[in-house]
Amino acid sequence: MPTYAYVIKDSEGNRQEDHVKAGSYEAAVDLLRKRGAAQIVSVREIKGGLALDEMSVGEQVGLAIYRWRTRVPLKTLVFFTRQLSTMFSAGLTIERSFANLLSEERNYKFKKVLVQCASDLKKGYAMSEALAKHPGVFSNLFVALVHAGEVSGNLHTILEQLSDYLESVSDTRRKVISAMSYPIFSVIFLSVVITFLMVVVVPMFADVYAKFGARLPFATRVLMGISNTVVHQAPLVILFVFAALTGLWILTKTKRGGMAWDTMKLRFPIFGGLLMSALMDKFARTFGILIGSGVPVLESLSHSIRVVENRVIGNALRDAQSMIKDGYAISVAMKKTGVFPPIMVQLIQTGEETGEINKLLDKVAEFYSKQVDATIGRLTSLIEPLLIILIGSVIGIILIAIYLPVFMLGRAIQSGS
């Protein structure tokens, strides 16, 4: 059943915002009137899918697989959004704009999506409704902002803001990938070396040591046991690792498992702080764009919950929603959750006092974006020496375990004889 965000005024002229579930727009309006609404300011369906806790495990797994199958490069989506905004500004209709972009699109997956969207538009669907059918390509935020632009009549402006936002996300992602390229290469190199030692080198020494018939040191026995398992039980080992990882991944889709996983990520040393800064950047940009586009506060928070996709932050935003319904200011409600950093709360409070909360949220996003860049820079300089130490230590321990019987050769021969 669809969920509708409404803004009403009671008999005393007090403004109220909340959500209501109804089968249709007319049913939502009738329900509000039955509840005693003196004036219905606005009623609008919330577009953009469900939050994590509103989906079953099967739905989350299915959505994740669907997103993986239908994903398109972010730069393709940025170009599409920017071009669409430019065409709308030039006065082209939605159908004509989609036709022009469709003729120039080279990405097969994205072109297929645009064909389906163009077909839906011809059938009379709103643009947000057409995009919402492709959650693997268009995020909750994308659909929500397009819907807000349709209602407010400034779709080209919102698309311009959205393209700026997507470009900032693309820049951050590129920086993270650049920072992680060396660690990933190092881990792959270490895995290849360890596999070679376990599959080729260790069995050779095992055959040599077997001729002595001596009792090998504990470390050597453990190493040879691991090598024997890898060589002779490789399919089972691979299957076990795959099953374990798949099981853990599905566990993170459950309510308790997902909450535990999201909490652990935020508390992880160094990386937890990086993730929190990235989430605050994402939330501030999303909330700021929605508020600036005229979307009501409670509806903006609902969309932010879906966009952030972190249960810890999501629960905090839900608590803030409840407090805002009870009359608390946004900054007070966020402070009471105990999750949001003081800097964010203070800037939002300033925005409430000056009436420019969307501009202050932009400053919040800019602050945390710089925090992310600085943290990534520090991690890059820290990870490289740590990985060198890790590679040297692992390979060193394996070689010591291999050659330990050689160091004790005299005792091994005496024991064997």
Phi, psi and omega per residue, in radians:
M1 nan 2.307 -3.115
P2 -1.098 2.659 3.072
T3 -1.914 2.316 -3.112
Y4 -2.022 2.320 3.027
A5 -1.597 2.332 -3.109
Y6 -2.273 2.707 2.995
V7 -2.229 2.112 -3.110
I8 -2.307 2.947 3.012
K9 -2.201 2.391 3.129
D10 -1.456 -3.028 -3.078
S11 -1.118 -0.391 3.132
E12 -1.644 0.059 3.111
G13 1.500 0.136 3.127
N14 -1.347 2.362 -3.121
R15 -1.441 2.381 3.125
Q16 -2.332 2.431 3.074
E17 -2.174 2.428 3.085
D18 -2.957 -3.004 3.121
H19 -2.101 2.682 3.065
V20 -2.545 2.457 3.100
K21 -1.680 2.301 3.138
A22 -2.691 2.770 -3.105
G23 -1.251 -0.420 -3.124
S24 -2.723 3.038 3.111
Y25 -1.087 -0.785 -3.124
E26 -1.100 -0.682 3.129
A27 -1.143 -0.637 3.108
A28 -1.138 -0.740 3.127
V29 -1.115 -0.775 3.124
D30 -1.075 -0.714 -3.137
L31 -1.107 -0.712 3.129
L32 -1.153 -0.670 3.112
R33 -1.159 -0.659 3.095
K34 -1.153 -0.499 3.121
R35 -1.408 -0.011 3.033
G36 1.688 0.367 3.121
A37 -1.196 2.161 3.137
A38 -1.330 -0.652 3.128
Q39 -2.494 2.215 3.098
I40 -1.684 1.913 -3.104
V41 -1.346 -0.857 3.125
S42 -2.749 2.572 3.028
V43 -2.404 2.176 -3.098
R44 -2.547 2.457 3.138
E45 -1.270 2.391 3.107
I46 -1.430 2.062 3.118
K47 -1.706 2.753 2.966
G48 2.005 0.302 3.019
G49 1.470 -2.958 -3.049
L50 -1.873 2.776 3.015
A51 -1.361 2.925 -3.072
L52 -0.994 -0.803 -3.074
D53 -1.277 -0.180 3.120
E54 -1.615 -0.025 -3.108
M55 -1.959 2.542 3.045
S56 -1.297 2.943 3.131
V57 -1.076 -0.745 3.131
G58 -1.077 -0.712 3.122
E59 -1.137 -0.695 3.131
Q60 -1.158 -0.750 3.121
V61 -1.122 -0.787 3.124
G62 -1.077 -0.718 3.126
L63 -1.149 -0.711 3.131
A64 -1.091 -0.750 3.124
I65 -1.159 -0.715 3.139
Y66 -1.119 -0.737 3.114
R67 -1.099 -0.679 3.132
W68 -1.146 -0.688 -3.107
R69 -1.259 -0.585 -3.011
T70 -1.878 0.134 -3.059
R71 -1.121 2.593 3.061
V72 -2.243 2.716 3.141
P73 -1.020 2.480 -3.119
L74 -1.083 -0.631 -3.138
K75 -1.107 -0.534 3.075
T76 -1.150 -0.743 3.131
L77 -1.182 -0.655 3.101
V78 -1.094 -0.805 -3.141
F79 -1.100 -0.738 3.126
F80 -1.060 -0.810 -3.110
T81 -1.130 -0.751 -3.134
R82 -1.124 -0.771 -3.138
Q83 -1.151 -0.696 3.137
L84 -1.102 -0.728 3.099
S85 -1.087 -0.751 3.133
T86 -1.103 -0.728 -3.140
M87 -1.172 -0.684 3.087
F88 -1.116 -0.704 3.126
S89 -1.105 -0.550 3.141
A90 -1.391 -0.085 3.078
G91 1.684 0.117 3.118
L92 -1.286 2.601 3.095
T93 -1.308 2.886 3.135
I94 -1.079 -0.783 -3.107
E95 -1.085 -0.753 -3.135
R96 -1.171 -0.690 3.132
S97 -1.092 -0.763 3.121
F98 -1.150 -0.661 3.129
A99 -1.117 -0.714 3.123
N100 -1.146 -0.792 -3.137
L101 -1.166 -0.620 -3.140
L102 -1.123 -0.670 -3.111
S103 -1.213 -0.414 -3.097
E104 -1.758 -0.172 -3.042
E105 -1.262 2.362 -3.111
R106 -1.917 -0.308 3.123
N107 -1.361 2.113 -3.027
Y108 -1.095 -0.814 -3.104
K109 -1.093 -0.792 -3.094
F110 -1.214 -0.621 3.105
K111 -1.102 -0.676 3.109
K112 -1.103 -0.692 3.109
V113 -1.150 -0.751 -3.134
L114 -1.124 -0.618 3.091
V115 -1.077 -0.781 -3.139
Q116 -1.167 -0.689 3.111
C117 -1.126 -0.765 3.115
A118 -1.065 -0.678 3.112
S119 -1.140 -0.732 3.115
D120 -1.136 -0.659 3.127
L121 -1.108 -0.666 3.110
K122 -1.178 -0.475 3.124
K123 -1.391 -0.120 3.102
G124 1.863 0.049 3.102
Y125 -1.210 2.576 2.964
A126 -1.234 2.751 -3.102
M127 -1.061 -0.716 3.138
S128 -1.110 -0.648 3.109
E129 -1.171 -0.680 3.115
A130 -1.161 -0.725 -3.139
L131 -1.223 -0.593 -3.094
A132 -1.113 -0.311 3.118
K133 -1.317 -0.096 -3.082
H134 -2.238 1.195 -3.086
P135 -1.146 -0.321 3.103
G136 -1.283 -0.355 -3.103
V137 -1.860 -0.864 -3.079
F138 -1.818 2.075 -3.073
S139 -1.242 2.981 3.076
N140 -0.990 -0.739 -3.131
L141 -1.108 -0.754 -3.128
F142 -1.004 -0.874 -3.108
V143 -1.135 -0.743 -3.118
A144 -1.090 -0.749 -3.120
L145 -1.216 -0.678 3.091
V146 -1.077 -0.734 3.101
H147 -1.093 -0.740 3.107
A148 -1.093 -0.682 3.109
G149 -1.159 -0.645 3.101
E150 -1.121 -0.723 -3.109
V151 -1.241 -0.739 -3.061
S152 -1.434 -0.345 3.125
G153 1.504 0.102 3.111
N154 -2.062 0.919 -3.055
L155 -1.082 -0.695 -3.098
H156 -1.133 -0.633 3.108
T157 -1.171 -0.757 -3.141
I158 -1.157 -0.672 3.092
L159 -1.125 -0.610 3.083
E160 -1.128 -0.765 3.078
Q161 -1.109 -0.702 -3.136
L162 -1.134 -0.704 3.118
S163 -1.144 -0.654 3.059
D164 -1.087 -0.750 3.135
Y165 -1.094 -0.809 -3.138
L166 -1.106 -0.620 3.094
E167 -1.143 -0.681 3.102
S168 -1.155 -0.674 3.076
V169 -1.111 -0.721 3.126
S170 -1.108 -0.720 3.124
D171 -1.106 -0.786 3.124
T172 -1.088 -0.747 3.138
R173 -1.108 -0.698 3.136
R174 -1.126 -0.687 3.116
K175 -1.141 -0.719 3.127
V176 -1.130 -0.780 3.135
I177 -1.094 -0.709 3.117
S178 -1.113 -0.721 -3.131
A179 -1.210 -0.522 -3.071
M180 -1.624 -0.097 -3.094
S181 -1.094 -0.781 3.130
Y182 -1.143 -0.835 3.085
P183 -1.023 -0.710 -3.138
I184 -1.128 -0.752 3.097
F185 -1.068 -0.732 -3.126
S186 -1.122 -0.734 3.138
V187 -1.154 -0.721 3.100
I188 -1.105 -0.759 3.113
F189 -1.067 -0.766 3.128
L190 -1.096 -0.710 -3.138
S191 -1.125 -0.717 3.126
V192 -1.120 -0.764 -3.133
V193 -1.113 -0.784 -3.134
I194 -1.104 -0.750 3.118
T195 -1.074 -0.747 3.118
F196 -1.081 -0.775 3.132
L197 -1.099 -0.733 -3.081
M198 -1.269 -0.607 -3.044
V199 -1.559 -0.561 -3.035
V200 -1.941 -0.949 -2.978
V201 -1.291 -0.891 -3.071
V202 -1.045 -0.786 3.101
P203 -1.040 -0.602 3.106
M204 -1.085 -0.809 3.119
F205 -1.196 -0.566 3.129
A206 -1.091 -0.705 3.112
D207 -1.135 -0.683 3.139
V208 -1.151 -0.805 -3.088
Y209 -1.196 -0.500 -3.138
A210 -1.114 -0.503 -3.135
K211 -1.207 -0.446 3.136
F212 -1.346 -0.489 -3.125
G213 1.195 0.294 -3.106
A214 -1.581 2.788 3.070
R215 -1.396 2.072 -3.078
L216 -1.420 2.752 3.078
P217 -1.031 2.707 -3.079
F218 -1.005 -0.793 -3.110
A219 -1.062 -0.691 3.138
T220 -1.191 -0.712 3.119
R221 -1.094 -0.732 3.116
V222 -1.094 -0.767 -3.134
L223 -1.095 -0.743 -3.134
M224 -1.233 -0.548 3.064
G225 -1.139 -0.735 3.090
I226 -1.115 -0.762 3.126
S227 -1.067 -0.750 3.139
N228 -1.096 -0.692 3.115
T229 -1.141 -0.759 -3.125
V230 -1.120 -0.736 -3.070
V231 -1.254 -0.795 -2.999
H232 -1.683 -0.324 -3.111
Q233 -2.136 0.502 -3.063
A234 -0.963 -0.828 3.134
P235 -1.039 -0.738 -3.142
L236 -1.153 -0.681 3.127
V237 -1.101 -0.803 3.135
I238 -1.096 -0.744 3.137
L239 -1.121 -0.727 3.140
F240 -1.113 -0.793 3.141
V241 -1.095 -0.751 3.126
F242 -1.098 -0.787 -3.140
A243 -1.119 -0.707 -3.137
A244 -1.130 -0.790 3.136
L245 -1.136 -0.708 3.117
T246 -1.124 -0.743 3.118
G247 -1.079 -0.745 3.113
L248 -1.145 -0.685 3.126
W249 -1.098 -0.775 3.118
I250 -1.145 -0.643 3.119
L251 -1.057 -0.617 3.129
T252 -1.227 -0.201 3.112
K253 -1.532 -0.239 3.071
T254 -1.343 2.876 -3.064
K255 -1.131 -0.902 -3.116
R256 -1.228 -0.787 -3.134
G257 -1.103 -0.700 3.123
G258 -1.155 -0.703 3.105
M259 -1.118 -0.749 3.125
A260 -1.103 -0.726 -3.120
W261 -1.164 -0.798 -3.141
D262 -1.134 -0.654 3.099
T263 -1.150 -0.756 -3.136
M264 -1.107 -0.685 3.127
K265 -1.085 -0.703 -3.121
L266 -1.261 -0.411 -3.110
R267 -1.683 -0.060 -3.114
F268 -1.178 2.344 -3.107
P269 -0.979 2.397 3.094
I270 1.160 -1.046 -3.091
F271 -1.175 -0.511 3.089
G272 -1.103 -0.740 3.091
G273 -1.125 -0.673 3.102
L274 -1.108 -0.774 3.139
L275 -1.123 -0.742 3.130
M276 -1.073 -0.749 3.111
S277 -1.095 -0.725 3.131
A278 -1.134 -0.698 3.128
L279 -1.181 -0.693 3.113
M280 -1.159 -0.660 3.064
D281 -1.065 -0.816 -3.116
K282 -1.131 -0.779 -3.137
F283 -1.125 -0.804 -3.094
A284 -1.091 -0.753 3.130
R285 -1.131 -0.790 -3.125
T286 -1.100 -0.891 -3.099
F287 -1.109 -0.708 -3.135
G288 -1.127 -0.771 3.141
I289 -1.123 -0.737 -3.120
L290 -1.152 -0.794 3.124
I291 -1.100 -0.759 3.134
G292 -1.136 -0.401 -3.134
S293 -1.545 0.034 3.098
G294 1.565 0.176 3.107
V295 -1.320 2.350 3.125
P296 -0.985 2.695 -3.037
V297 -1.019 -0.850 -3.071
L298 -1.140 -0.679 3.094
E299 -1.185 -0.661 3.102
S300 -1.080 -0.711 3.111
L301 -1.149 -0.673 3.117
S302 -1.077 -0.766 3.102
H303 -1.157 -0.654 3.138
S304 -1.106 -0.658 3.099
I305 -1.043 -0.740 -3.121
R306 -1.230 -0.594 -3.091
V307 -1.322 -0.729 -3.074
V308 -1.126 -0.693 3.087
E309 0.974 0.808 3.015
N310 -2.408 2.172 -3.008
R311 -1.168 -0.582 3.135
V312 -1.134 -0.875 3.117
I313 -1.167 -0.682 -3.136
G314 -1.065 -0.785 3.113
N315 -1.116 -0.667 3.108
A316 -1.116 -0.702 3.120
L317 -1.184 -0.609 3.079
R318 -1.148 -0.727 3.080
D319 -1.076 -0.716 3.115
A320 -1.109 -0.688 3.094
Q321 -1.007 -0.820 -3.125
S322 -1.063 -0.722 -3.141
M323 -1.205 -0.632 3.108
I324 -1.144 -0.665 3.064
K325 -1.050 -0.583 -3.131
D326 -1.421 0.001 3.048
G327 1.899 0.010 3.125
Y328 -1.276 2.632 3.000
A329 -1.225 2.762 -3.108
I330 -1.037 -0.825 -3.098
S331 -1.121 -0.685 3.131
V332 -1.147 -0.770 -3.138
A333 -1.090 -0.743 -3.139
M334 -1.185 -0.618 3.115
K335 -1.156 -0.681 -3.105
K336 -1.182 -0.399 3.115
T337 -1.204 -0.468 -3.139
G338 1.299 0.200 -3.096
V339 -1.817 -0.659 -3.022
F340 -1.447 2.435 -3.099
P341 -1.093 2.596 -3.131
P342 -0.989 -0.643 -3.126
I343 -1.051 -0.764 3.129
M344 -1.110 -0.791 -3.120
V345 -1.069 -0.766 -3.112
Q346 -1.122 -0.748 -3.136
L347 -1.189 -0.664 3.088
I348 -1.143 -0.675 3.092
Q349 -1.082 -0.724 3.085
T350 -1.090 -0.716 3.122
G351 -1.105 -0.665 3.098
E352 -1.136 -0.689 -3.105
E353 -1.235 -0.605 -3.101
T354 -1.621 -0.187 -3.110
G355 1.351 0.275 -3.140
E356 -2.183 0.924 -3.049
I357 -1.127 -0.587 -3.130
N358 -1.166 -0.627 3.110
K359 -1.217 -0.678 3.106
L360 -1.185 -0.601 3.076
L361 -1.148 -0.592 3.045
D362 -1.086 -0.698 3.106
K363 -1.167 -0.643 3.070
V364 -1.073 -0.821 -3.140
A365 -1.079 -0.715 3.124
E366 -1.117 -0.701 3.127
F367 -1.084 -0.830 -3.092
Y368 -1.298 -0.475 3.034
S369 -1.106 -0.733 3.078
K370 -1.150 -0.612 3.087
Q371 -1.096 -0.730 3.119
V372 -1.091 -0.790 3.136
D373 -1.066 -0.766 -3.123
A374 -1.142 -0.723 -3.139
T375 -1.146 -0.729 3.114
I376 -1.081 -0.703 3.101
G377 -1.078 -0.762 3.119
R378 -1.153 -0.715 -3.137
L379 -1.122 -0.676 3.138
T380 -1.051 -0.782 -3.130
S381 -1.266 -0.426 -3.119
L382 -1.514 -0.642 -3.037
I383 -1.187 -0.695 -3.052
E384 -0.998 -0.937 3.105
P385 -1.131 -0.590 3.119
L386 -1.125 -0.694 3.117
L387 -1.181 -0.655 3.079
I388 -1.068 -0.763 3.100
I389 -1.109 -0.741 -3.136
L390 -1.088 -0.835 -3.132
I391 -1.068 -0.814 3.135
G392 -1.093 -0.694 -3.111
S393 -1.173 -0.816 -3.102
V394 -1.105 -0.871 -3.135
I395 -1.125 -0.675 3.118
G396 -1.086 -0.770 3.137
I397 -1.097 -0.740 3.130
I398 -1.112 -0.768 -3.122
L399 -1.163 -0.676 3.103
I400 -1.107 -0.762 3.127
A401 -1.106 -0.595 3.128
I402 -1.207 -0.796 -3.018
Y403 -1.591 -0.039 -3.124
L404 -1.015 -0.723 3.086
P405 -1.112 -0.514 3.114
V406 -1.154 -0.709 3.102
F407 -1.109 -0.480 -3.129
M408 -1.876 0.496 -3.012
L409 -1.023 -0.778 -3.112
G410 -1.021 -0.816 -3.128
R411 -1.166 -0.635 -3.138
A412 -1.141 -0.743 3.134
I413 -1.130 -0.732 3.136
Q414 -1.094 -0.710 3.140
S415 -1.173 -0.656 -3.127
G416 -1.221 -0.610 -3.123
S417 -1.410 nan nan
